[in-house]
Amino acid sequence: MRHSNRNAGYLLRANLKQNLKFSLIWLVILIMMIASGAGKLEAAFAGRASGSKEIVKMLRAPGMAAMFGAMPKVDTYNTAIVFAGVMVVFMIILQALWVMPLMIRNTRGQEESGLLEMVRARNVGRTAAITAASLELLIDSAIMGILYFVSLAAVNMGGTDLYGDFLFSLGMVIANLLFGAIALLFAQLTNNTRTANMLSYMVLTAAYLVRLVTDIQHQNLTWLSPIGWFEKANFYTDNNVWALGLALLISILLAASATMIARNRDLGAGIIAERTGRAKAAGWLRSIPALLWRTERGLFAGWLIGAVVFGGVMGSVLGGVGDILKTNPLYRKILDVGQINAANQTMVLSFLGMYLGIFVALAVTAGVQVAFRLKRDDNLGYLSVIHAEKPTRTTISISYYCFGLLAGVFVLSAGLLALFFTGNTVLSHPLPLKYLGRLFAASVPAVISFIALGIALVGLWPRLSSLFWLYMGAGLIVQIFRGLFDLPKHAGNFTPFGWIANVPVENVDQTWLIVMVVSAIVLFILGIAGYRRQDLSL
């Protein structure tokens, strides 16, 4: 074992230095989410008994439970219980989006770039890379947990104590270890970062969807989802440490499995065999768009299927949202049937508007991933032969960028159609098609403008392209939590999420629509012009 891990410490120090900025940005985002969430909820609960009851009632609605998780069933709610009910699922997903690509980049990514081959030529053990990645995961997670604990102790929410804060922080650390170990395993099973990332995100999505369905219909089955294990810990109520113990045990087993595979496989190889393909490429692959379709079709199909499934699941909960007012005796006494139905429709449309931001984020992620492939494929040398042939840099960049835009629009369309029509099948009063038109009229320009921003960053400042995810993530977080945390009405207007906040209750504002279209065109052109002036090795 010591022989296999020799000089892992040197790799660990190199990884920590290389990933310092990336991890610091994520740590700042996560700490801000924890501190602001706890502080805002404490302010909302302090001295506002009626307002507190409305917050709990809203969070227990099926649509909110689908997004954030089911609220624990207790007689009296306080700030700490509501905080855990709202933040557990959301924080686990954010943390997974941080550690999963980090672990894959530190292992399979280094192999794919050829860096690990040069390192292994020296006195470095076979499992040193995965050991260094695991230690970095442990160090980053420990720092995150300490900062969580300090932040929660400083806020001192109602209904909490140091043990509850410690257990919540420990649970989030174990969640990091679990999803980081999943990514490490896929990095060993596959032979390229693309497949490893895709499989990791598929597991994360499946865990979220299983939790979503079981939280609404069969909460006893939430144990089937890894995310559900942390919900079952019931922080600040039962404080069930056995659920955390299960997650920690699985994390250790997954990391051990990844280490065993790394010890026995060849460098650059994977356990999951790839198809050899045809001996001679088809003639239609001679164009850049055709080549892109051939290499990205698996990723594109995965995003489409995921969008349809996610849209169908989210649409299936709209029936419960629409019946909230009907089951309230007070509203039934005050309003007549027509008014109740109108109020129900408004509530359903409000939930659709909240879901719209999530579907825009999914579509943007799919499209920007393709656009960002341009610089990555350049750096890995995949485009060297193509650059030496007839296609110009303009043709290559336009092909990547247009494919990214089309991917984003198709993923968005598939998700919205599944959401709308599945929702109409469960609603007692189906929504008119004009509301579907409003959803598309607002979201398509938003997706295109977001992707165009990513395109401009790839062309002009490729080293800063990772800041795009910070920009989009901050906008989505502000838009989702704006009402819950009593943020100003226009707080989200620094991104397109804020510009489409009132859709589909209202039509998108024409001014913002023009801004999105014009900015998308300008940013797209800047991305093409910037790539033409880049060096291949930039």
C-alpha positions as CSV (number, residue, x, y, z in Angstrom):
1,M,0.0,0.0,0.0
2,R,2.8,2.5,0.9
3,H,4.6,1.5,-2.3
4,S,1.5,2.3,-4.4
5,N,1.0,5.7,-2.7
6,R,4.5,6.9,-2.7
7,N,4.9,10.7,-3.3
8,A,1.1,11.2,-3.0
9,G,1.9,14.1,-0.7
10,Y,3.7,15.9,-3.6
11,L,0.7,15.4,-5.8
12,L,-1.6,16.6,-3.1
13,R,0.3,19.9,-2.7
14,A,0.3,20.4,-6.5
15,N,-3.5,19.7,-6.6
16,L,-4.3,22.1,-3.8
17,K,-2.3,24.9,-5.4
18,Q,-3.8,24.2,-8.9
19,N,-7.4,24.1,-7.6
20,L,-7.1,26.9,-5.0
21,K,-9.1,29.5,-6.9
22,F,-11.7,27.1,-8.0
23,S,-12.3,25.7,-4.5
24,L,-12.2,29.2,-2.8
25,I,-14.9,30.5,-5.1
26,W,-17.1,27.5,-4.3
27,L,-16.4,27.8,-0.6
28,V,-17.4,31.5,-0.6
29,I,-20.7,30.6,-2.4
30,L,-21.5,27.8,0.0
31,I,-20.7,29.8,3.1
32,M,-22.8,32.7,1.8
33,M,-25.7,30.4,1.2
34,I,-25.5,28.9,4.7
35,A,-25.1,32.2,6.5
36,S,-27.6,34.2,4.5
37,G,-30.2,31.4,4.6
38,A,-29.9,31.0,8.4
39,G,-29.9,34.8,8.9
40,K,-32.9,35.5,6.7
41,L,-35.0,32.7,8.1
42,E,-34.1,33.8,11.7
43,A,-35.2,37.3,10.8
44,A,-38.4,36.0,9.2
45,F,-39.3,33.9,12.3
46,A,-38.3,36.3,15.0
47,G,-41.5,38.0,16.4
48,R,-43.6,37.1,13.4
49,A,-45.8,34.1,14.4
50,S,-48.3,34.6,11.6
51,G,-45.5,35.1,9.0
52,S,-43.8,32.0,10.3
53,K,-46.9,29.9,9.8
54,E,-47.2,31.1,6.3
55,I,-43.6,30.2,5.5
56,V,-44.1,26.7,6.8
57,K,-47.4,26.3,5.0
58,M,-45.7,27.4,1.7
59,L,-42.8,25.0,2.2
60,R,-45.1,22.1,2.9
61,A,-46.9,22.6,-0.5
62,P,-46.2,19.8,-3.0
63,G,-44.4,22.1,-5.4
64,M,-42.0,23.3,-2.8
65,A,-41.5,19.9,-1.3
66,A,-40.6,18.7,-4.8
67,M,-37.9,21.3,-5.1
68,F,-36.4,21.5,-1.6
69,G,-37.5,18.3,0.2
70,A,-40.3,17.3,2.5
71,M,-40.6,19.3,5.8
72,P,-40.3,17.1,8.9
73,K,-43.6,16.4,10.6
74,V,-43.4,18.1,14.1
75,D,-45.9,19.8,16.3
76,T,-44.1,23.1,16.5
77,Y,-41.7,24.5,13.8
78,N,-38.8,26.8,14.6
79,T,-36.1,28.5,12.5
80,A,-33.6,25.6,12.8
81,I,-36.1,22.9,11.6
82,V,-37.3,25.0,8.7
83,F,-33.6,25.8,7.8
84,A,-32.7,22.1,7.6
85,G,-35.9,21.4,5.6
86,V,-35.1,24.0,3.0
87,M,-31.3,23.8,2.8
88,V,-30.3,20.1,3.1
89,V,-31.2,19.0,-0.5
90,F,-30.2,22.3,-2.1
91,M,-26.8,22.4,-0.4
92,I,-26.0,18.8,-1.2
93,I,-26.6,19.5,-4.9
94,L,-24.4,22.6,-4.9
95,Q,-21.6,20.7,-3.1
96,A,-21.8,17.8,-5.5
97,L,-21.5,20.3,-8.4
98,W,-18.2,21.4,-6.8
99,V,-16.6,18.1,-5.8
100,M,-17.6,15.8,-8.6
101,P,-15.8,17.7,-11.5
102,L,-12.9,18.4,-9.1
103,M,-12.3,14.7,-8.4
104,I,-12.6,13.7,-12.0
105,R,-10.2,16.5,-13.1
106,N,-7.7,15.4,-10.5
107,T,-7.7,11.8,-11.7
108,R,-9.0,11.0,-15.1
109,G,-8.5,14.5,-16.3
110,Q,-4.7,14.3,-15.5
111,E,-4.5,11.0,-17.3
112,E,-6.3,12.3,-20.4
113,S,-4.1,15.3,-20.7
114,G,-0.9,13.2,-20.4
115,L,0.2,14.9,-17.2
116,L,-0.1,11.8,-15.1
117,E,1.9,9.8,-17.6
118,M,4.9,12.1,-17.1
119,V,4.4,12.1,-13.3
120,R,4.2,8.3,-13.1
121,A,7.5,8.1,-15.1
122,R,9.1,9.4,-11.9
123,N,9.1,7.7,-8.5
124,V,5.3,8.0,-8.0
125,G,3.0,5.1,-7.0
126,R,0.1,3.7,-9.1
127,T,-2.5,5.0,-6.7
128,A,-0.8,8.2,-5.7
129,A,-3.1,10.3,-7.9
130,I,-6.4,8.9,-6.5
131,T,-5.0,9.1,-2.9
132,A,-4.0,12.7,-3.4
133,A,-7.5,13.5,-4.8
134,S,-9.2,11.7,-1.9
135,L,-7.1,13.7,0.6
136,E,-7.9,16.9,-1.1
137,L,-11.6,16.0,-0.9
138,L,-11.2,15.3,2.8
139,I,-9.3,18.6,3.5
140,D,-11.7,20.8,1.5
141,S,-14.7,19.1,3.1
142,A,-13.3,19.5,6.6
143,I,-12.7,23.2,6.0
144,M,-16.2,23.6,4.6
145,G,-17.7,21.9,7.6
146,I,-15.8,24.0,10.1
147,L,-16.9,27.2,8.3
148,Y,-20.5,25.9,8.3
149,F,-20.4,25.3,12.0
150,V,-18.9,28.7,12.8
151,S,-21.5,30.4,10.6
152,L,-24.5,28.6,12.2
153,A,-23.2,29.1,15.7
154,A,-22.8,32.8,14.9
155,V,-26.3,33.2,13.6
156,N,-27.7,31.1,16.6
157,M,-31.1,30.3,15.0
158,G,-34.1,29.7,17.2
159,G,-34.4,26.0,18.2
160,T,-30.8,25.1,17.6
161,D,-27.8,24.2,19.8
162,L,-24.1,23.5,19.2
163,Y,-24.8,19.7,18.8
164,G,-27.4,20.4,16.1
165,D,-25.1,22.8,14.3
166,F,-22.3,20.3,14.5
167,L,-24.4,17.4,13.2
168,F,-25.7,19.5,10.3
169,S,-22.1,20.5,9.4
170,L,-20.9,16.9,9.7
171,G,-23.8,15.7,7.5
172,M,-22.8,18.2,4.7
173,V,-19.2,17.0,5.0
174,I,-20.2,13.4,4.6
175,A,-22.4,14.4,1.6
176,N,-19.3,15.8,0.0
177,L,-17.4,12.6,0.6
178,L,-20.2,10.5,-0.8
179,F,-20.6,12.3,-4.1
180,G,-16.9,12.9,-4.4
181,A,-16.3,9.1,-4.0
182,I,-19.0,8.5,-6.7
183,A,-17.1,10.7,-9.1
184,L,-13.8,9.0,-8.2
185,L,-15.2,5.6,-9.0
186,F,-16.6,6.7,-12.4
187,A,-13.2,8.3,-13.1
188,Q,-11.7,4.8,-12.7
189,L,-14.4,2.9,-14.5
190,T,-14.3,5.1,-17.7
191,N,-11.4,6.1,-19.9
192,N,-12.3,9.7,-20.5
193,T,-13.6,12.7,-18.5
194,R,-16.6,13.2,-20.7
195,T,-18.2,9.9,-19.8
196,A,-17.1,10.1,-16.2
197,N,-18.8,13.5,-15.8
198,M,-21.9,12.4,-17.6
199,L,-22.3,9.3,-15.5
200,S,-21.7,11.2,-12.3
201,Y,-24.3,13.8,-13.1
202,M,-26.7,11.1,-14.1
203,V,-26.4,9.6,-10.6
204,L,-26.9,13.0,-9.0
205,T,-30.0,13.6,-11.2
206,A,-31.4,10.2,-10.5
207,A,-30.9,10.7,-6.7
208,Y,-32.7,14.0,-6.9
209,L,-35.6,12.6,-8.9
210,V,-36.0,9.6,-6.7
211,R,-36.1,11.9,-3.7
212,L,-38.5,14.2,-5.4
213,V,-41.1,11.5,-6.1
214,T,-40.8,9.7,-2.7
215,D,-40.9,13.0,-0.7
216,I,-44.3,13.8,-2.3
217,Q,-45.9,10.4,-2.4
218,H,-44.1,7.8,-0.3
219,Q,-41.8,9.3,2.2
220,N,-40.8,5.9,3.7
221,L,-39.1,5.2,0.3
222,T,-36.9,8.3,0.4
223,W,-34.2,5.9,1.7
224,L,-33.8,4.8,-1.9
225,S,-32.1,8.0,-2.7
226,P,-28.6,8.9,-1.4
227,I,-29.8,12.5,-0.9
228,G,-32.7,11.1,1.1
229,W,-30.3,9.6,3.6
230,F,-29.4,13.1,4.7
231,E,-33.1,14.1,4.8
232,K,-33.7,11.2,7.1
233,A,-31.1,12.5,9.5
234,N,-33.8,15.0,10.6
235,F,-31.3,17.7,11.7
236,Y,-32.5,19.7,14.8
237,T,-35.3,17.2,15.5
238,D,-34.4,13.5,15.8
239,N,-30.7,14.0,14.8
240,N,-30.5,10.5,13.4
241,V,-26.8,9.7,13.2
242,W,-27.4,6.3,11.7
243,A,-28.4,7.9,8.4
244,L,-25.1,9.7,8.3
245,G,-23.2,6.5,9.3
246,L,-24.8,4.7,6.3
247,A,-23.6,7.5,3.9
248,L,-20.1,7.5,5.4
249,L,-19.9,3.7,5.1
250,I,-20.9,3.8,1.4
251,S,-18.4,6.6,0.8
252,I,-15.6,4.5,2.2
253,L,-16.6,1.5,0.2
254,L,-16.8,3.5,-3.1
255,A,-13.4,5.2,-2.5
256,A,-11.8,1.8,-1.6
257,S,-13.2,0.3,-4.8
258,A,-11.9,3.2,-6.9
259,T,-8.4,2.7,-5.3
260,M,-8.4,-1.0,-6.0
261,I,-9.3,-0.4,-9.7
262,A,-6.6,2.2,-10.0
263,R,-4.0,-0.2,-8.6
264,N,-4.8,-2.9,-11.1
265,R,-5.7,-1.1,-14.4
266,D,-3.4,0.2,-17.1
267,L,-2.7,3.9,-17.3
268,G,-5.3,5.6,-19.6
269,A,-7.6,2.6,-19.6
270,G,-11.0,2.1,-18.0
271,I,-13.1,-0.9,-16.9
272,I,-16.0,0.1,-19.0
273,A,-15.0,-0.9,-22.6
274,E,-15.8,1.5,-25.4
275,R,-17.1,0.3,-28.7
276,T,-14.3,0.1,-31.4
277,G,-16.5,1.7,-34.0
278,R,-16.1,1.4,-37.8
279,A,-12.8,0.8,-39.4
280,K,-13.4,3.6,-41.9
281,A,-15.3,6.7,-41.0
282,A,-18.5,7.6,-43.0
283,G,-18.2,10.2,-45.6
284,W,-20.7,12.5,-44.0
285,L,-18.3,13.0,-41.0
286,R,-16.0,15.2,-43.2
287,S,-17.8,18.4,-42.1
288,I,-17.3,20.0,-38.7
289,P,-21.0,20.0,-37.7
290,A,-21.3,16.3,-38.5
291,L,-18.2,15.5,-36.5
292,L,-19.6,17.4,-33.6
293,W,-22.9,15.6,-33.8
294,R,-21.0,12.3,-33.8
295,T,-18.9,13.1,-30.7
296,E,-21.6,14.9,-28.7
297,R,-24.7,12.9,-29.6
298,G,-24.5,10.8,-26.4
299,L,-24.3,13.9,-24.2
300,F,-27.1,15.6,-26.2
301,A,-29.4,12.5,-25.9
302,G,-28.7,12.3,-22.2
303,W,-29.7,15.9,-21.6
304,L,-32.8,15.5,-23.7
305,I,-33.9,12.4,-21.8
306,G,-33.1,14.0,-18.5
307,A,-35.1,17.1,-19.4
308,V,-38.2,15.1,-20.4
309,V,-38.1,13.0,-17.2
310,F,-37.5,16.0,-15.0
311,G,-40.3,17.9,-16.7
312,G,-42.7,15.0,-16.4
313,V,-41.9,14.6,-12.7
314,M,-42.2,18.3,-11.9
315,G,-45.4,18.5,-13.9
316,S,-47.0,15.7,-12.0
317,V,-47.0,17.7,-8.8
318,L,-48.9,20.7,-10.2
319,G,-52.2,19.0,-9.4
320,G,-51.5,19.2,-5.7
321,V,-50.4,22.8,-6.1
322,G,-53.7,23.7,-7.7
323,D,-55.8,22.1,-4.9
324,I,-54.2,24.0,-2.0
325,L,-56.8,26.7,-1.9
326,K,-59.7,24.3,-2.3
327,T,-58.7,22.4,0.8
328,N,-58.5,25.6,2.9
329,P,-61.9,26.2,4.7
330,L,-61.3,29.9,5.1
331,Y,-60.8,30.5,1.4
332,R,-63.8,28.3,0.6
333,K,-66.0,30.5,2.8
334,I,-64.7,33.8,1.4
335,L,-64.4,33.0,-2.3
336,D,-66.9,31.4,-4.7
337,V,-66.0,28.5,-7.0
338,G,-65.0,30.7,-9.9
339,Q,-62.7,32.8,-7.7
340,I,-61.1,29.7,-6.2
341,N,-60.4,28.3,-9.6
342,A,-58.9,31.6,-10.8
343,A,-56.8,31.8,-7.7
344,N,-55.7,28.1,-8.2
345,Q,-54.6,28.9,-11.7
346,T,-52.6,31.9,-10.6
347,M,-50.8,29.7,-8.0
348,V,-50.0,27.1,-10.6
349,L,-48.7,29.7,-12.9
350,S,-46.5,31.1,-10.1
351,F,-45.0,27.6,-9.6
352,L,-44.4,27.3,-13.3
353,G,-42.5,30.6,-13.2
354,M,-40.4,29.2,-10.3
355,Y,-39.7,26.0,-12.2
356,L,-38.9,28.0,-15.4
357,G,-35.6,29.2,-13.9
358,I,-34.5,25.6,-13.2
359,F,-35.3,24.5,-16.8
360,V,-33.4,27.5,-18.2
361,A,-30.4,26.6,-16.0
362,L,-30.5,23.0,-17.3
363,A,-30.7,24.1,-20.9
364,V,-27.9,26.6,-20.5
365,T,-25.7,24.0,-18.8
366,A,-26.2,21.6,-21.7
367,G,-25.4,24.3,-24.3
368,V,-22.5,25.9,-22.6
369,Q,-20.9,22.5,-22.0
370,V,-20.7,22.1,-25.8
371,A,-19.5,25.6,-26.4
372,F,-16.8,25.2,-23.8
373,R,-15.6,22.0,-25.5
374,L,-14.0,24.2,-28.2
375,K,-11.2,25.4,-26.0
376,R,-10.9,22.1,-24.2
377,D,-10.6,20.2,-27.4
378,D,-8.0,22.7,-28.6
379,N,-5.9,22.4,-25.4
380,L,-6.0,18.6,-25.7
381,G,-4.8,18.7,-29.3
382,Y,-8.0,17.2,-30.7
383,L,-8.4,20.0,-33.2
384,S,-4.7,20.1,-34.4
385,V,-5.4,18.0,-37.5
386,I,-8.6,20.0,-38.3
387,H,-6.8,23.3,-38.0
388,A,-4.2,22.0,-40.5
389,E,-6.9,21.3,-43.1
390,K,-9.4,23.5,-45.0
391,P,-11.8,24.5,-42.2
392,T,-11.1,28.0,-40.9
393,R,-11.1,29.0,-37.3
394,T,-14.4,30.9,-38.0
395,T,-16.0,27.8,-39.3
396,I,-14.8,25.7,-36.4
397,S,-16.0,28.1,-33.8
398,I,-19.4,28.8,-35.4
399,S,-20.0,25.0,-35.6
400,Y,-19.3,24.6,-31.8
401,Y,-21.2,27.7,-30.9
402,C,-24.3,26.9,-33.0
403,F,-24.4,23.3,-31.8
404,G,-24.3,24.6,-28.2
405,L,-27.2,27.0,-28.9
406,L,-29.3,24.3,-30.6
407,A,-28.6,21.9,-27.8
408,G,-29.7,24.4,-25.2
409,V,-32.9,25.3,-27.1
410,F,-33.8,21.6,-27.7
411,V,-33.2,20.6,-24.1
412,L,-35.3,23.6,-22.9
413,S,-38.1,22.7,-25.4
414,A,-38.2,19.1,-24.3
415,G,-38.4,20.0,-20.6
416,L,-41.0,22.7,-21.0
417,L,-43.3,20.5,-23.2
418,A,-43.0,17.6,-20.7
419,L,-43.7,20.0,-17.8
420,F,-46.7,21.7,-19.4
421,F,-48.5,18.8,-20.8
422,T,-47.9,16.5,-17.9
423,G,-49.2,19.2,-15.6
424,N,-52.3,19.6,-17.7
425,T,-53.1,15.9,-17.4
426,V,-53.3,16.2,-13.5
427,L,-54.9,19.7,-13.3
428,S,-58.7,19.7,-12.9
429,H,-58.7,22.9,-15.1
430,P,-55.9,22.6,-17.7
431,L,-54.0,25.7,-18.6
432,P,-54.6,27.3,-22.0
433,L,-51.8,27.0,-24.6
434,K,-51.1,30.7,-24.4
435,Y,-49.2,30.2,-21.2
436,L,-47.0,27.6,-22.9
437,G,-46.3,30.3,-25.6
438,R,-45.4,32.8,-22.8
439,L,-42.9,30.2,-21.3
440,F,-41.2,29.8,-24.7
441,A,-41.2,33.5,-25.6
442,A,-39.4,34.3,-22.4
443,S,-37.1,31.3,-21.9
444,V,-35.7,30.8,-25.4
445,P,-34.1,34.3,-25.5
446,A,-32.9,33.9,-21.9
447,V,-31.2,30.6,-22.8
448,I,-29.6,32.0,-25.9
449,S,-28.3,35.1,-24.2
450,F,-26.8,33.0,-21.4
451,I,-25.1,30.7,-23.8
452,A,-23.9,33.6,-25.9
453,L,-22.2,35.0,-22.7
454,G,-20.4,31.7,-22.3
455,I,-19.4,31.9,-26.0
456,A,-18.0,35.4,-25.6
457,L,-15.9,34.2,-22.6
458,V,-14.5,31.3,-24.5
459,G,-13.5,33.5,-27.3
460,L,-12.2,36.6,-25.4
461,W,-11.1,35.3,-22.0
462,P,-11.0,31.5,-22.0
463,R,-9.1,31.4,-18.6
464,L,-12.1,33.3,-17.0
465,S,-14.7,31.1,-18.5
466,S,-15.3,29.3,-15.2
467,L,-16.7,32.6,-13.8
468,F,-19.7,32.0,-16.0
469,W,-21.0,29.3,-13.7
470,L,-20.6,31.6,-10.7
471,Y,-22.7,34.3,-12.6
472,M,-25.4,31.9,-13.6
473,G,-25.5,30.1,-10.2
474,A,-25.8,33.3,-8.3
475,G,-28.6,34.5,-10.5
476,L,-30.5,31.3,-10.1
477,I,-30.1,31.2,-6.3
478,V,-31.2,34.8,-5.9
479,Q,-34.2,34.2,-8.1
480,I,-35.3,31.0,-6.2
481,F,-34.8,32.3,-2.7
482,R,-35.8,36.0,-3.4
483,G,-39.3,35.6,-1.9
484,L,-38.4,33.2,0.9
485,F,-35.6,35.5,2.1
486,D,-37.5,38.8,1.5
487,L,-35.0,40.1,-1.0
488,P,-35.8,43.2,-3.0
489,K,-38.2,42.7,-6.0
490,H,-35.5,43.5,-8.6
491,A,-32.6,41.7,-6.8
492,G,-32.3,39.1,-9.6
493,N,-32.2,41.6,-12.5
494,F,-28.4,41.2,-12.8
495,T,-29.1,38.1,-14.9
496,P,-31.8,37.0,-17.3
497,F,-33.4,35.0,-14.5
498,G,-34.7,38.3,-13.1
499,W,-35.9,39.5,-16.4
500,I,-38.3,36.6,-16.8
501,A,-39.3,36.4,-13.2
502,N,-43.0,37.3,-13.8
503,V,-43.5,34.7,-16.6
504,P,-46.0,33.1,-17.3
505,V,-48.3,35.1,-15.0
506,E,-47.5,38.0,-17.3
507,N,-45.8,38.3,-20.7
508,V,-42.1,39.0,-20.7
509,D,-41.3,42.7,-20.7
510,Q,-40.6,43.8,-24.3
511,T,-37.6,45.9,-23.2
512,W,-35.9,42.9,-21.6
513,L,-36.8,40.8,-24.6
514,I,-35.0,43.2,-26.9
515,V,-32.0,43.4,-24.4
516,M,-31.7,39.6,-24.5
517,V,-31.8,39.3,-28.3
518,V,-29.4,42.1,-29.0
519,S,-26.9,41.0,-26.3
520,A,-27.0,37.5,-27.6
521,I,-26.1,38.6,-31.1
522,V,-23.3,40.9,-29.9
523,L,-21.8,38.3,-27.6
524,F,-22.0,35.6,-30.3
525,I,-20.0,37.8,-32.7
526,L,-17.5,38.7,-30.0
527,G,-17.0,35.0,-29.3
528,I,-16.2,34.3,-32.9
529,A,-13.9,37.3,-33.3
530,G,-12.1,36.5,-30.1
531,Y,-11.4,32.8,-31.1
532,R,-10.0,33.9,-34.4
533,R,-7.3,35.9,-32.6
534,Q,-6.4,33.2,-30.0
535,D,-3.2,31.1,-30.1
536,L,-3.8,27.4,-30.2
537,S,-1.9,26.9,-27.0
538,L,-3.8,29.6,-25.0
